[in-house]
Amino acid sequence: MKKKKITHVLMAMILLLITSCSTQKQPLDISNEEQALFDSKEEQPVEIKDEKTEYEIIIIEPGFNTWLLSIAKPEGYYSQSFLENRNAILVMNWNQRVLQPNVYNPNLYEMQINYDPNIDYGYEVNYKLYNYFIYFQRKYNQRLGPFLPRI
């Protein structure tokens, strides 16, 4: 009797696990204003740099600068530790995709990002890098981490 009950519980747990693993991804809620920025051809480079660490990235992505100024959460919204933790995960996944051009679109993942989570790059670098990842994921319908790219 107990063996039959344990089997039923085990079967229910396996069924629950299978069901939860096969759930559909939620579509991102992208406004018309945000979509217009994604479709924009306007290129205005965004420079991400920290004089102290001599860290520099220049992002030339049409629409990103305007998106950063108009749609992204404002500077100060996130803590630096939140941004650093998210960036560590996002950079790691980005760099893994750069190394797999047969699996991931090499036109999207062109170059590795040299980001060391043990270095303090300051708030501005982490803020702009994090928001670029959000912009990129939303624009190209990509997932670089276990969390939805929300704004």
SERO-4910 file (N, C-alpha, C, O; in steps of 0.05 Angstrom, whole numbers):
BEGIN
 pado doro    nc1    nc2    nc3   cac1   cac2   cac3    cc1    cc2    cc3    oc1    oc2    oc3
  Met    A     16    -24      0      0      0      0     17     25      0     12     44    -16
  Lys    A     38     26     18     55     49     19     71     53     -7     76     75    -16
  Lys    A     79     30    -19     95     31    -44     78     44    -66     89     59    -82
  Lys    A     53     38    -67     35     49    -88     31     79    -84     31     94   -103
  Lys    A     29     87    -59     25    116    -52     51    131    -60     49    153    -71
  Ile    A     74    120    -53     99    134    -60    102    136    -91    111    156   -101
  Thr    A     94    115   -105     96    115   -134     78    138   -146     86    152   -164
  His    A     54    141   -135     36    162   -144     47    190   -138     45    208   -155
  Val    A     59    193   -115     71    219   -108     95    225   -127     98    247   -136
  Leu    A    111    205   -131    134    208   -149    125    214   -178    137    232   -191
  Met    A    104    201   -187     94    206   -214     83    235   -216     87    249   -236
  Ala    A     69    244   -195     59    271   -195     81    292   -195     79    312   -209
  Met    A    103    287   -180    126    305   -180    139    306   -207    146    328   -216
  Ile    A    142    284   -220    154    283   -247    137    298   -267    147    313   -283
  Leu    A    111    294   -266     92    308   -283     93    338   -279     93    353   -298
  Leu    A     95    346   -254     97    375   -247    123    386   -258    123    408   -269
  Leu    A    144    372   -256    170    381   -266    170    383   -296    179    403   -307
  Ile    A    159    364   -310    157    365   -339    140    389   -348    146    403   -367
  Thr    A    117    393   -335     99    415   -341    113    442   -337    110    460   -354
  Ser    A    127    445   -315    140    471   -309    163    476   -328    169    499   -334
  Cys    A    177    456   -338    199    459   -357    190    466   -385    205    477   -401
  Ser    A    165    458   -391    156    462   -419    138    487   -422    125    490   -443
  Thr    A    137    504   -402    119    527   -404    130    546   -425    155    548   -429
  Gln    A    113    560   -438    120    579   -459    134    604   -448    128    612   -425
  Lys    A    153    615   -463    165    640   -455    143    662   -458    128    662   -477
  Gln    A    143    680   -439    125    703   -441    135    723   -461    159    729   -461
  Pro    A    118    732   -479    127    752   -498    132    778   -484    118    785   -464
  Leu    A    152    793   -493    158    818   -480    138    839   -489    128    839   -511
  Asp    A    131    856   -470    112    878   -475    128    902   -485    139    917   -469
  Ile    A    128    906   -511    143    927   -524    124    948   -535    107    942   -551
  Ser    A    127    973   -525    109    994   -533    116   1003   -562    137    996   -572
  Asn    A     98   1018   -573    102   1029   -600    126   1048   -600    142   1048   -619
  Glu    A    129   1064   -579    152   1082   -577    178   1067   -576    198   1074   -589
  Glu    A    179   1045   -561    203   1029   -559    209   1015   -586    232   1015   -595
  Gln    A    188   1005   -599    192    992   -625    203   1012   -645    219   1005   -662
  Ala    A    193   1036   -644    203   1057   -663    233   1062   -659    248   1066   -678
  Leu    A    242   1061   -634    271   1064   -629    286   1040   -639    309   1043   -649
  Phe    A    275   1016   -636    288    992   -647    291    993   -677    311    984   -688
  Asp    A    271   1005   -690    271   1008   -719    288   1031   -729    292   1034   -753
  Ser    A    296   1048   -711    311   1073   -718    337   1066   -732    350   1046   -726
  Lys    A    345   1084   -750    371   1081   -764    390   1102   -753    414   1102   -762
  Glu    A    381   1119   -735    398   1140   -723    420   1127   -706    415   1113   -687
  Glu    A    445   1133   -714    468   1122   -699    481   1145   -683    492   1164   -695
  Gln    A    480   1142   -657    495   1161   -640    510   1144   -620    497   1132   -602
  Pro    A    536   1143   -622    551   1125   -604    547   1131   -575    544   1155   -567
  Val    A    547   1110   -559    546   1113   -530    573   1103   -519    580   1080   -524
  Glu    A    586   1121   -505    613   1114   -495    609   1105   -466    598   1120   -449
  Ile    A    620   1082   -460    620   1072   -432    649   1071   -424    665   1055   -434
  Lys    A    656   1088   -405    684   1087   -396    687   1096   -367    671   1111   -356
  Asp    A    709   1087   -356    717   1095   -329    746   1102   -330    763   1086   -335
  Glu    A    752   1127   -324    779   1138   -325    798   1123   -306    821   1117   -312
  Lys    A    787   1116   -282    803   1104   -261    814   1076   -270    837   1070   -266
  Thr    A    796   1060   -282    804   1033   -290    812   1032   -320    821   1011   -329
  Glu    A    809   1054   -334    814   1055   -363    798   1036   -379    806   1026   -400
  Tyr    A    774   1030   -369    755   1012   -382    739   1029   -402    729   1050   -395
  Glu    A    736   1018   -426    721   1034   -446    707   1015   -466    719    996   -476
  Ile    A    682   1021   -471    666   1007   -492    652   1029   -507    641   1047   -495
  Ile    A    652   1027   -533    636   1046   -549    615   1030   -563    621   1011   -578
  Ile    A    590   1036   -558    567   1022   -570    556   1039   -592    547   1062   -588
  Ile    A    557   1028   -616    545   1041   -639    521   1024   -648    524   1006   -664
  Glu    A    499   1029   -636    475   1014   -641    452   1033   -646    445   1049   -628
  Pro    A    441   1033   -670    420   1052   -677    397   1051   -656    387   1030   -650
  Gly    A    390   1075   -646    368   1077   -627    375   1074   -598    360   1082   -581
  Phe    A    399   1062   -592    405   1057   -564    407   1082   -547    397   1083   -525
  Asn    A    421   1102   -557    425   1127   -541    398   1139   -534    394   1147   -511
  Thr    A    380   1141   -554    354   1153   -548    338   1135   -529    324   1145   -511
  Trp    A    340   1108   -533    327   1089   -515    337   1093   -486    321   1094   -467
  Leu    A    363   1096   -483    375   1099   -457    365   1124   -443    360   1124   -419
  Leu    A    362   1146   -458    353   1171   -447    323   1173   -443    314   1189   -426
  Ser    A    307   1157   -458    278   1160   -456    263   1137   -445    241   1140   -433
  Ile    A    273   1113   -448    257   1089   -440    270   1075   -415    255   1067   -397
  Ala    A    296   1073   -414    310   1059   -392    304   1072   -365    297   1096   -364
  Lys    A    305   1056   -344    303   1068   -317    325   1088   -313    347   1084   -324
  Pro    A    319   1110   -299    340   1131   -296    363   1122   -279    361   1103   -263
  Glu    A    386   1136   -282    409   1130   -265    401   1133   -236    385   1151   -229
  Gly    A    410   1116   -219    403   1116   -191    380   1097   -184    376   1091   -161
  Tyr    A    366   1087   -204    343   1069   -200    353   1043   -188    342   1032   -169
  Tyr    A    375   1032   -199    387   1007   -190    411   1013   -172    424   1034   -175
  Ser    A    417    995   -154    441    998   -138    465    988   -155    461    972   -174
  Gln    A    488    997   -148    512    988   -163    516    958   -160    524    944   -179
  Ser    A    511    947   -136    514    918   -132    495    902   -149    502    881   -159
  Phe    A    470    912   -152    451    898   -169    462    898   -198    462    877   -211
  Leu    A    471    921   -208    481    923   -235    506    905   -239    508    891   -259
  Glu    A    524    904   -220    548    888   -222    540    858   -222    552    843   -238
  Asn    A    522    850   -206    513    822   -205    500    813   -232    507    792   -243
  Arg    A    483    830   -242    470    824   -267    490    824   -290    490    807   -307
  Asn    A    508    844   -291    527    846   -312    546    822   -313    553    813   -334
  Ala    A    553    812   -289    571    788   -289    558    765   -303    571    751   -318
  Ile    A    532    761   -298    517    739   -311    514    744   -341    519    727   -358
  Leu    A    506    769   -348    501    775   -376    526    775   -393    525    765   -415
  Val    A    548    785   -382    573    784   -397    583    755   -401    591    748   -423
  Met    A    580    739   -381    588    711   -383    572    697   -406    584    683   -422
  Asn    A    546    701   -406    530    688   -426    535    700   -454    536    686   -474
  Trp    A    540    726   -455    547    740   -480    573    727   -492    574    719   -515
  Asn    A    593    726   -475    619    715   -484    617    686   -493    631    678   -511
  Gln    A    601    671   -480    597    643   -488    585    642   -516    591    624   -532
  Arg    A    567    660   -522    554    660   -548    573    670   -570    572    660   -592
  Val    A    591    688   -563    611    697   -582    628    673   -591    635    671   -614
  Leu    A    634    656   -573    651    632   -578    637    610   -592    649    590   -599
  Gln    A    610    613   -597    595    592   -611    581    604   -635    556    604   -636
  Pro    A    596    613   -656    583    625   -679    566    606   -696    550    615   -712
  Asn    A    570    580   -692    553    561   -707    526    558   -693    507    548   -706
  Val    A    524    566   -668    499    563   -653    484    590   -652    460    591   -655
  Tyr    A    499    611   -646    488    638   -643    497    656   -665    519    654   -676
  Asn    A    479    674   -673    484    692   -696    509    708   -692    510    725   -674
  Pro    A    530    704   -708    555    719   -704    552    748   -712    569    765   -705
  Asn    A    530    756   -725    525    784   -731    514    798   -706    517    823   -703
  Leu    A    503    783   -687    494    795   -662    516    794   -641    520    813   -626
  Tyr    A    530    772   -640    551    768   -619    578    768   -633    590    748   -639
  Glu    A    588    792   -638    613    796   -653    638    794   -636    657    781   -644
  Met    A    638    808   -614    663    810   -598    658    804   -569    636    809   -558
  Gln    A    678    792   -556    676    787   -527    678    813   -512    689    833   -522
  Ile    A    666    813   -488    667    836   -470    686    829   -448    682    809   -434
  Asn    A    706    845   -444    726    841   -423    716    855   -397    722    879   -393
  Tyr    A    701    840   -381    690    851   -357    697    833   -334    690    809   -334
  Asp    A    711    843   -314    720    828   -291    702    836   -267    704    859   -258
  Pro    A    686    818   -257    668    825   -235    683    833   -209    671    843   -190
  Asn    A    709    828   -208    725    835   -185    735    864   -186    748    873   -167
  Ile    A    730    878   -208    740    905   -211    716    924   -208    694    919   -218
  Asp    A    720    946   -193    699    966   -190    701    986   -213    719   1003   -214
  Tyr    A    683    983   -232    682   1000   -256    666   1026   -250    666   1044   -267
  Gly    A    654   1027   -228    638   1050   -222    609   1047   -231    602   1028   -245
  Tyr    A    592   1065   -222    563   1063   -227    557   1067   -257    542   1051   -268
  Glu    A    568   1088   -269    560   1095   -297    566   1072   -316    549   1066   -333
  Val    A    590   1060   -314    597   1038   -332    577   1015   -329    567   1004   -348
  Asn    A    572   1008   -304    553    985   -299    525    992   -307    511    975   -318
  Tyr    A    516   1017   -303    490   1025   -311    486   1023   -342    467   1012   -352
  Lys    A    505   1035   -356    502   1035   -386    506   1007   -397    492   1000   -416
  Leu    A    524    991   -387    527    964   -396    502    947   -392    493    933   -409
  Tyr    A    492    949   -368    467    934   -361    444    942   -380    430    925   -390
  Asn    A    441    968   -383    419    977   -401    424    970   -430    404    966   -444
  Tyr    A    449    968   -439    453    958   -466    444    929   -468    431    922   -488
  Phe    A    450    913   -448    440    885   -449    410    884   -450    399    867   -464
  Ile    A    397    901   -434    367    901   -435    357    909   -463    340    896   -474
  Tyr    A    369    931   -473    361    940   -500    366    918   -521    348    912   -537
  Phe    A    389    906   -521    396    885   -540    377    861   -538    367    852   -559
  Gln    A    371    852   -514    353    829   -511    325    836   -521    312    819   -533
  Arg    A    316    859   -515    289    867   -523    288    871   -553    268    862   -566
  Lys    A    308    884   -565    307    890   -593    310    864   -610    296    861   -630
  Tyr    A    328    847   -602    333    823   -618    320    797   -607    326    775   -617
  Asn    A    302    800   -588    288    778   -576    307    756   -567    304    732   -574
  Gln    A    326    763   -551    346    745   -540    343    743   -510    331    761   -498
  Arg    A    353    721   -498    353    718   -469    381    712   -461    392    690   -468
  Leu    A    394    729   -447    422    725   -438    424    716   -409    446    712   -399
  Gly    A    402    712   -396    402    703   -369    376    690   -361    358    687   -378
  Pro    A    373    683   -336    349    669   -327    325    688   -322    304    679   -314
  Phe    A    329    714   -326    308    733   -320    299    748   -345    315    752   -364
  Leu    A    274    757   -345    264    772   -368    276    799   -369    280    812   -349
  Pro    A    284    808   -393    295    835   -396    273    857   -395    262    865   -415
  Arg    A    268    866   -370    246    885   -366    257    913   -362    281    917   -355
  Ile    A    240    932   -367    247    960   -361    228    971   -341    231    994   -333
***
